Amino acid sequence: MSTIGDYYDLARVRPEVQAVLERINQLGSERFTERAKAIDDSAGFPVENYRDLANEGLLTLTVPTEYGGHGFSLGEYAMVGAEIGKYCGATALTFNMHNSSMMWSRFMYELPHLTDDERAAFAPLRERQFKRAVEEQGIYSQPISEAGVNWTSRPAQTKCEQVEGGWRINGFKKFASLAGHCDYYSIVCTEHFEGIEPRHEDTMIFVVPKDAPGLSVQGEWDPLGMRGTNSRDLVLKDVFVTEDDLMMPRGIFIKTLPHWPHVMATLSPTYMGVAQGAFDFTVAYLRGELPGQPPADRRMYATKRQAVGQMYSRLAGMRALWWQAFMEAQGFPTKGQVLRMYAAQYNVMEGVQEIAAMAIRTCGGQAMLKSLPLERMYRDSRCGALMLPYTSEIMEDYLSVLTLYDMDELDDAPTDPDTARNSLWRGHAGVYDG
């Protein structure tokens, strides 16, 4: 199995980050790999992996140090997610869903264009979430998708309406990862007002405990890949919340999200890790070093050596662009930073499929057996390119319009009637206009 020194310049990685990456590789090789098959077979949930991550204090990577977290940057967090993905894609993908709630509470609060009053209202809300993660080891789910539409192209269909003492939430979330296995759900919804059409600027986020009356998990979960995410349907029927349940104050989400576009690309670390895992498997297989398998040396075949060279070249290019994009991630990014992030997202989600397919072709018939992990990695690799909000098709569109049009021409660039372009970065003045 590869080590972090094989693909990162460790002189640019803080020692405390290196220590976490190395510990993840220990957990992965000693525990996560062994558990991955049973998780995939049953479409269960990686409960034991989460217990290990919690015991190591790794559920608070982006929580500020003053609240007991690690205070990792977005790029440092992404590196950890990719290491987990080498061993178990479902653990890495759900790990991101939990950490996204921590990221939003941290990074959006830090954006400089918030007023003093907005930051003062935000501070106690995020402190509550950080304490739950640090002191309770609480696990968060962040279900946003509602099926059939990019969640940034229209206001969330899940709605909240103000009532005495708070709000009532009604709606439906599709692909709610960690469903039934988390402690809290971060619910993105739209506040409705009589006589006013739903608007993006009325987006709200509430933190709903798993046992809240009116909250239920429904449906079956039997997908092609990423089977351990347990991404079932979440139904909210007259769920009552108060102001204390807000993740951030009114109006903050829509004011900040357009200026932190990298936080919507945090599915890619998982797939960067899956790609690395598929390559590592191929190398171990050809060297005859797979545990439990005969030590057959297959390196003498020129076609297989050539394929490994091609795989490494593709993987190294993906990693370099991806790492740069995440290590330079910041609020209020430049156009160049955004374009590199979109390109990295696209390259990882497409490249992981290419590498996993080439791995199966190179390793041959045995690689198709479910007793070996490559078959699972191949199925997992097919899932990333279709995950909103940054699907491969959307990335192709965003890359093209940002290079072919000036910023003041974006609204006139031809698009489909039901556009996904409301999540397109629009410069420092950009907002989702609904």
C-alpha positions in Angstrom: 0.0 0.0 0.0 1.2 3.5 -0.8 2.4 5.9 1.8 1.7 9.7 2.0 5.3 10.3 1.0 4.7 8.6 -2.3 2.4 11.4 -3.6 2.7 14.5 -1.2 5.6 16.8 -0.7 5.9 16.3 3.0 7.9 19.5 3.4 4.6 21.3 2.7 2.5 19.2 5.1 2.4 20.2 8.8 3.7 17.5 11.2 0.4 17.2 13.0 -1.4 16.6 9.7 1.2 14.0 8.7 0.5 12.2 12.0 -3.2 12.0 11.3 -2.6 10.8 7.8 -0.2 8.1 9.0 -2.7 7.0 11.7 -5.5 6.8 9.1 -3.3 4.4 7.1 -2.7 2.3 10.2 -6.4 2.1 10.9 -7.1 1.5 7.2 -4.7 -1.4 6.7 -5.4 -3.0 10.1 -9.1 -2.6 10.3 -11.0 -0.7 7.6 -9.9 -3.0 4.7 -10.9 -6.1 6.6 -14.4 -4.7 7.3 -15.0 -3.2 3.9 -16.3 -6.4 2.2 -18.9 -7.1 4.9 -20.1 -3.5 4.8 -20.5 -3.6 1.0 -22.1 -7.0 1.0 -24.8 -6.1 3.5 -25.2 -2.4 2.4 -24.8 -1.8 6.1 -23.0 1.1 7.8 -19.4 1.3 8.9 -20.3 1.5 12.6 -17.0 0.1 13.8 -15.0 2.4 11.6 -16.8 5.4 13.0 -16.1 4.1 16.5 -12.4 4.0 15.7 -12.5 7.5 14.1 -14.3 8.9 17.2 -11.9 7.2 19.6 -9.0 8.9 17.7 -10.7 12.3 17.9 -10.9 12.5 14.1 -14.5 13.6 13.9 -13.5 17.2 14.6 -10.8 17.8 12.0 -12.1 21.3 10.9 -13.4 22.3 14.3 -11.3 25.3 15.6 -8.6 24.4 18.1 -10.2 26.7 20.7 -13.2 24.4 20.8 -11.1 21.3 21.1 -10.8 20.4 17.4 -7.8 20.0 15.1 -8.3 23.3 13.2 -7.4 21.7 9.9 -7.7 23.8 6.7 -10.0 22.6 4.0 -7.0 21.2 2.1 -5.7 19.3 5.1 -9.1 17.9 5.8 -9.4 16.7 2.1 -6.1 14.9 2.5 -7.5 12.9 5.4 -10.7 12.0 3.5 -8.6 10.7 0.6 -6.6 8.4 2.9 -9.8 6.9 4.3 -11.1 6.4 0.7 -8.1 4.2 -0.1 -9.5 1.6 2.3 -13.3 2.1 2.4 -15.1 4.5 0.1 -18.3 4.4 2.0 -16.6 5.4 5.3 -14.8 8.3 3.5 -18.0 9.5 1.8 -20.1 9.6 5.0 -17.2 11.0 6.9 -17.4 14.0 4.6 -21.2 14.4 5.2 -20.5 14.7 8.9 -17.6 17.0 8.5 -19.4 19.3 6.1 -21.6 20.5 9.0 -18.4 21.4 10.9 -16.9 23.1 7.8 -19.9 25.3 7.2 -20.0 26.4 10.8 -16.3 27.2 10.7 -15.5 28.6 7.3 -18.7 30.6 6.7 -18.3 32.3 10.1 -14.8 33.4 9.2 -15.7 35.2 5.9 -14.8 38.9 6.2 -18.0 40.3 4.7 -20.2 39.3 7.7 -21.2 42.2 9.8 -20.4 42.3 13.5 -24.1 41.7 14.4 -24.2 38.7 12.0 -21.1 37.2 13.5 -22.4 37.8 17.1 -25.6 36.0 16.2 -23.7 33.2 14.5 -21.1 32.5 17.3 -23.3 30.7 19.9 -25.0 28.6 17.2 -21.7 27.2 15.9 -20.3 26.8 19.4 -23.3 24.5 20.1 -22.5 22.3 17.1 -18.8 22.2 17.9 -19.4 21.1 21.5 -21.7 18.3 20.3 -19.0 17.0 18.1 -16.2 17.4 20.6 -17.8 16.5 23.9 -20.6 14.1 22.8 -18.7 12.7 19.8 -22.0 13.5 18.0 -22.2 12.5 14.3 -23.9 14.7 11.8 -25.7 14.0 8.5 -26.1 16.7 6.0 -28.9 15.6 3.6 -29.5 18.2 0.9 -30.6 16.4 -2.3 -34.4 16.2 -3.0 -34.2 14.2 -6.2 -34.6 15.3 -9.8 -32.9 18.8 -9.5 -29.7 20.3 -8.6 -30.3 21.7 -5.1 -28.7 25.0 -6.0 -30.8 25.5 -9.1 -34.1 26.0 -7.2 -34.9 26.9 -3.6 -35.0 23.8 -1.4 -38.4 22.2 -1.7 -38.3 21.2 2.0 -40.0 24.2 3.7 -40.2 25.7 7.1 -43.0 28.1 8.3 -42.8 30.2 11.4 -45.1 29.3 14.2 -45.3 30.3 17.9 -41.9 29.6 19.5 -40.2 28.5 16.3 -40.7 26.9 13.0 -42.3 23.7 11.6 -40.4 21.8 8.9 -42.1 19.7 6.2 -40.3 18.0 3.4 -38.3 15.2 2.0 -34.6 14.5 1.5 -33.2 12.0 -0.9 -29.9 10.2 -0.5 -29.6 11.1 3.2 -26.3 9.5 4.0 -25.9 8.1 7.5 -29.7 7.9 7.8 -30.5 6.2 11.0 -26.9 6.1 12.1 -26.2 9.8 13.0 -27.1 11.9 16.0 -28.1 15.1 14.2 -29.4 16.0 10.7 -28.4 19.4 9.2 -31.6 20.3 7.3 -31.5 22.9 4.5 -34.9 24.3 3.9 -36.7 27.3 2.5 -38.7 29.6 4.8 -42.2 30.2 3.2 -44.1 33.4 3.6 -47.7 33.9 2.5 -48.0 35.6 -0.9 -44.3 35.3 -1.7 -42.8 32.6 -4.0 -40.0 30.6 -2.4 -36.6 32.3 -2.8 -33.0 31.3 -2.3 -32.4 34.2 0.0 -34.9 32.6 2.4 -32.8 29.4 2.8 -32.5 28.3 6.4 -30.5 25.5 8.0 -31.6 23.8 11.2 -29.9 21.0 13.2 -32.6 18.4 14.0 -31.9 15.6 16.5 -32.3 12.0 15.2 -35.3 11.4 17.6 -37.2 14.6 16.8 -41.0 13.9 16.6 -42.1 13.9 12.9 -38.6 12.8 11.6 -38.5 9.4 10.0 -36.1 7.3 7.8 -37.8 5.4 5.0 -37.2 3.2 2.0 -34.6 0.6 1.1 -30.9 1.0 0.2 -29.5 -1.4 -2.3 -27.3 0.7 -4.7 -24.6 -0.3 -7.2 -21.7 1.2 -5.2 -21.0 3.1 -2.0 -23.4 0.7 -0.4 -22.2 1.4 3.2 -23.4 5.0 3.1 -27.0 4.0 4.1 -28.3 6.9 2.1 -32.0 6.3 2.6 -34.9 8.8 2.4 -35.5 11.3 5.2 -39.1 12.5 5.7 -39.9 15.5 7.9 -43.6 16.0 8.9 -44.3 18.9 11.1 -40.9 18.8 12.8 -40.7 21.6 15.3 -37.5 23.6 15.7 -36.6 26.8 17.6 -34.1 29.5 17.1 -31.6 27.6 19.1 -31.7 24.8 16.5 -30.4 27.1 13.7 -27.0 26.2 12.3 -26.5 29.7 11.2 -28.6 32.9 11.4 -31.2 33.9 8.8 -29.7 35.0 5.6 -26.1 33.8 6.3 -26.1 30.6 4.2 -27.0 32.4 1.0 -24.7 35.3 1.7 -21.7 33.0 2.3 -21.9 29.9 0.2 -21.3 31.5 -3.2 -18.0 32.8 -1.8 -16.8 29.4 -0.6 -17.4 27.2 -3.7 -14.7 24.7 -2.7 -16.8 23.4 0.1 -19.2 21.9 -2.5 -16.4 19.9 -4.0 -15.6 17.8 -0.8 -17.0 14.6 -2.3 -13.8 14.4 -4.4 -11.4 13.4 -1.6 -13.2 10.1 -1.3 -12.8 9.3 -5.0 -9.2 10.5 -5.0 -8.7 7.8 -2.4 -10.6 5.1 -4.3 -8.4 5.8 -7.3 -5.3 5.4 -5.2 -6.6 2.2 -3.7 -7.3 0.7 -7.1 -3.8 1.6 -8.2 -2.3 0.1 -5.0 -4.2 -3.1 -5.4 -3.0 -3.5 -9.0 0.7 -3.0 -7.9 0.3 -5.5 -5.0 -1.5 -8.0 -7.3 1.2 -7.9 -10.0 3.9 -8.2 -7.4 2.2 -11.3 -5.8 1.8 -9.5 -2.5 -2.0 -9.8 -1.8 -2.7 -11.3 1.6 -4.3 -14.7 1.3 -3.3 -15.1 -2.3 -0.5 -17.2 -3.8 2.7 -15.2 -4.3 2.5 -15.2 -8.1 4.8 -12.7 -9.7 3.1 -11.2 -12.8 5.6 -8.4 -13.5 7.2 -10.1 -16.5 4.3 -9.3 -18.8 5.1 -6.1 -20.8 1.5 -5.3 -21.4 0.8 -5.2 -17.6 3.9 -3.0 -17.0 2.8 -0.6 -19.7 -0.7 -0.4 -18.1 0.7 0.3 -14.7 2.8 3.2 -16.2 -0.4 4.6 -17.8 -2.3 4.3 -14.6 0.4 6.0 -12.6 0.6 8.9 -15.1 -3.1 9.4 -15.0 -3.2 9.2 -11.2 -0.3 11.5 -10.6 -1.8 14.2 -12.9 -5.1 13.9 -11.0 -3.5 14.1 -7.6 -1.3 17.2 -8.5 -4.2 19.2 -9.8 -6.5 18.1 -7.0 -4.0 18.8 -4.2 -3.2 22.3 -5.6 -6.9 23.1 -5.8 -7.6 22.1 -2.2 -4.5 23.5 -0.7 -5.2 27.0 -2.2 -8.9 26.8 -1.2 -10.2 29.9 0.5 -13.1 32.2 0.9 -13.5 34.8 -1.9 -11.3 32.8 -4.3 -9.9 34.1 -7.6 -11.2 33.0 -10.9 -8.1 30.9 -11.5 -8.6 29.1 -8.2 -12.2 28.3 -9.0 -11.3 27.0 -12.5 -8.7 24.8 -11.0 -11.2 23.4 -8.5 -13.8 22.7 -11.1 -11.1 21.0 -13.3 -9.9 19.0 -10.3 -13.4 17.9 -9.5 -14.0 16.8 -13.1 -10.6 15.0 -13.4 -11.0 13.1 -10.2 -14.6 11.9 -10.8 -13.8 10.9 -14.4 -10.3 9.6 -13.7 -11.3 7.3 -10.8 -13.5 5.4 -13.2 -10.7 5.1 -15.8 -8.2 3.9 -13.3 -10.5 1.4 -11.7 -11.5 0.0 -15.1 -7.9 -0.2 -16.2 -7.0 -2.0 -12.9 -9.6 -4.7 -13.6 -8.4 -5.1 -17.2 -4.7 -5.2 -16.1 -5.3 -7.7 -13.2 -7.5 -9.9 -15.3 -10.2 -12.4 -14.4 -9.6 -12.7 -10.7 -10.1 -9.0 -10.2 -13.8 -9.5 -10.9 -14.3 -11.8 -7.9 -16.1 -10.3 -5.0 -13.6 -11.9 -2.6 -11.1 -9.3 -3.8 -11.6 -5.5 -3.2 -11.1 -4.3 -6.7 -14.6 -5.3 -7.8 -16.0 -3.1 -5.0 -13.7 -0.2 -5.9 -14.8 -0.4 -9.5 -18.5 -0.1 -8.5 -17.8 2.7 -6.1 -15.8 4.6 -8.7 -18.9 4.9 -10.9 -20.9 6.9 -8.4 -18.9 10.1 -8.1 -19.5 11.7 -11.5 -23.3 11.8 -10.9 -23.3 13.4 -7.5 -24.7 16.9 -7.1 -24.1 19.7 -7.1 -20.9 19.2 -9.1 -21.6 16.4 -11.6 -19.3 15.9 -14.5 -21.8 17.5 -16.9 -22.1 20.5 -14.7 -18.4 20.9 -14.4 -18.0 20.8 -18.2 -20.6 23.6 -18.5 -19.0 25.7 -15.7 -15.5 25.3 -17.1 -16.6 26.3 -20.6 -18.7 29.4 -19.7 -16.0 30.7 -17.3 -13.4 30.5 -20.0 -15.5 31.6 -23.0 -17.5 34.4 -21.4 -16.6 37.5 -19.3 -18.1 37.7 -15.8 -20.7 40.2 -16.9 -21.8 37.9 -19.8 -22.6 34.8 -17.7 -26.3 35.5 -17.4 -26.6 35.7 -21.2 -24.7 32.5 -21.9 -27.1 29.9 -23.4 -28.2 27.2 -21.1 -31.0 24.7 -20.5 -34.3 26.1 -19.3 -34.0 24.3 -16.0 -30.4 25.4 -15.4 -28.0 24.3 -12.7 -26.1 27.4 -13.1 -27.2 29.0 -9.9 -24.3 27.2 -8.2 -21.8 28.7 -10.7 -19.2 31.0 -9.0 -19.9 34.5 -10.2 -17.0 36.5 -8.7 -16.9 38.5 -5.5 -20.3 40.1 -6.1 -22.0 36.8 -6.9 -25.1 35.6 -5.1 -27.7 33.0 -5.8 -30.6 35.0 -7.3 -33.1 32.2 -7.6 
